[in-house]
Amino acid sequence: MQNSFDNPMPDEKGYFGDYGGSFIPPELQAIMDDIDAAYREIRQDPQFIKQLTELYQHYVGRPSPVFHAKNLSAKYGADIYLKREDLNHTGAHKINHCLGEALLAKKMGKAKIIAETGAGQHGVALATAAALVGLECDIYMGEVDIAKEHPNVVRMHILGAKVIPATHGRKTLKEAVDAAFEAYLQDPISQLYAIGSVVGPHPFPMMVRDFQSIIGNEARQQMQAQTGGLPDHVVACVGGGSNAMGIFTAFLNDSQVALHGVEPSGRCLEEEGEHAASITKGQPGVMHGFKSYMLQDAGGEPQEVYSVASGLDYPSVGPQHAYLKDAGRVNYHPISDKEAIDAFFELSRTEGIIPAIESAHAIAQAIKLAGQVDGKILVNLSGRGDKDIDFVVDNYGADYGINR
Ligand SMILES: *Cc1c(COP(=O)(O)O)cnc(C)c1O
């Protein structure tokens, strides 16, 4: 079972139809071209593929199981299956592409891998991969987030990464992106900027998708082996869109399989700053080096976005999702904070699985679908909820009978 390194999209310049491409300063373009060339070479290199496959197996713990959630299925009237990315080493799907990016950096002779992080999930996964592969690792993080996400900051330190605070502006994710970008511009030769989802300039949307495609390739075979056929519906949450592209890619050519992306409608879908539904509410535009659907304010700047799931609050979405939306191949649905928190407790209490709040958005959509359709629903459970338990209990516990 392997990644899909052979895919008709994007084109040579990194376009998925109208979307994607590369909108960056010329000095960075040369570097992206280098990364693209190096990636095209290694993805055909049997040695690289063997190395990555072995790490997936013996380090990450792949293949992750597909679990038939029988209690949830009986309660809601459709067969719900969970692809258990929450069982991966480090607890989510992000390790799949971080290992790929770290191996690529190593092959390219880089000394250091850098990235920004918001809640710290990408930072921890990348610091893990860097420790394993033998690279230095700098993680840029807003000062406000550093205070808020203490356990992940500690993890990164233990793993040997440097956490560099972004101290300007609102001191959160956007400022961390600025700081990481600035550091990258100063030395793009000895460092590789490891983007954390299927976003950014070409080749990252393609590369991160390819590394994540193992999820769908495994799940497709597991569903066939366990149920005798393909699922009727596949559901995944969409922040930047990497876990969703990871599971969708294997099913894109199966027209009988309906695909569902789930965006966070936060507190209110109708109010700017209260959601992060980039496809449902966004318009085509350019930011962070690529063209896609995005939420922009009147001045063309990225809108403030919000979701209870910090992994989903990004004002844009990977360009292949924009393409699949226009092509009508994937349906995108909004799920609110409230619906996600309900699903968080529902999965915990019916199946004994505490999901990440991000993944709980996909569970909520699967429960809705189960009331509307028959057949088999496969949900990508992108991560586990350990990181979220204190927040959930402090903010919502009383509604679910938990007193602290
Ligand atoms: C980061 C994260 C996401 C969102 O990222 P995508 O690129 O949209 O997949 C979803 N689930 C979990 C558990 C995450 O950590």
The ligand as an SDF file (V2000), in Angstrom:
LIG
                    3D

 15 15  0  0  0  0  0  0  0  0999 V2000
   -4.4810   20.2770   11.3220 C   0  0  0  0  0  0  0  0  0  0  0  0
   -5.6280   19.3720   11.4750 C   0  0  0  0  0  0  0  0  0  0  0  0
   -6.7210   19.3980   10.5730 C   0  0  0  0  0  0  0  0  0  0  0  0
   -6.8300   20.3920    9.4570 C   0  0  0  0  0  0  0  0  0  0  0  0
   -5.8640   20.3060    8.4650 O   0  0  0  0  0  0  0  0  0  0  0  0
   -6.1790   19.8120    6.9840 P   0  0  0  0  0  0  0  0  0  0  0  0
   -4.9860   20.2390    6.2170 O   0  0  0  0  0  0  0  0  0  0  0  0
   -7.4400   20.4780    6.5270 O   0  0  0  0  0  0  0  0  0  0  0  0
   -6.3500   18.3460    7.0280 O   0  0  0  0  0  0  0  0  0  0  0  0
   -7.7380   18.4700   10.7400 C   0  0  0  0  0  0  0  0  0  0  0  0
   -7.7180   17.5740   11.7490 N   0  0  0  0  0  0  0  0  0  0  0  0
   -6.7010   17.5230   12.6390 C   0  0  0  0  0  0  0  0  0  0  0  0
   -6.7500   16.5120   13.7370 C   0  0  0  0  0  0  0  0  0  0  0  0
   -5.6250   18.4300   12.5340 C   0  0  0  0  0  0  0  0  0  0  0  0
   -4.6170   18.3750   13.4280 O   0  0  0  0  0  0  0  0  0  0  0  0
  1  2  1  0
  2  3  1  0
  2 14  2  0
  3  4  1  0
  3 10  2  0
  4  5  1  0
  5  6  1  0
  6  7  2  0
  6  8  1  0
  6  9  1  0
 10 11  1  0
 11 12  2  0
 12 13  1  0
 12 14  1  0
 14 15  1  0
M  END
$$$$
